[in-house]
Amino acid sequence: ATPENTLWCGSYRGPSRFDGTNFAGLTPEQLTGRTNIPPDRNSAWVNAIRRAEDGAVWFGMQNPSGAIRWDGTNSTRFFTNGVGRFDRAPDGKLWFIPQPGPSRGPAPWVVSYDGKAYTRLSLESLAVTNFLRSVHCDAKGNVWFGSGQGLIRYDGTNFTRLSTEQGLVDASVGVINSEPDGVIWIGTANGVS
């Protein structure tokens, strides 16, 4: 929800905003700036929504839409690969995980965007062979990624994988969140750590 009490929702038909009374959807033309787009469910599927500090709303969408920033009037496409999830770090940097899928294989990389340039970081050194499912930026600047093989922390320099050996109740991590005091909550297939 935004300060104006607008709730954003995403579906396979694209994003919609709810003002407390009515829903209004954004058209593919509004999102991509292109006209005569064939009605393709996959190009409008919304995987993630985040509101930026400047009031713009970001959408993570399936191929070929990618990451789209909507300022209330115009859209700007920033990342053309399908976006599975994303989050915004305290420094303003956006962190994207690619859209997983059987035809795409696992995504052993993540992308950060600092407002000017993209940086692609590989996770191959961690031997991650499963899809990344979630991303969360904590108040200290750490970026956390959930996968079917545990939790991955990026401290700005190094990636570290944590799993059941470090106390997770299950290695299948789907949801990550944090408290302002730094406590990290991890939702797994068998409970919360």
Summary of the structure (lengths in Angstrom):
residues: 193
radius of gyration: 16.9
end to end distance: 27.1
largest distance: 52.7
contacts: 583
relative contact order: 0.09
helix: 8%
strand: 46%
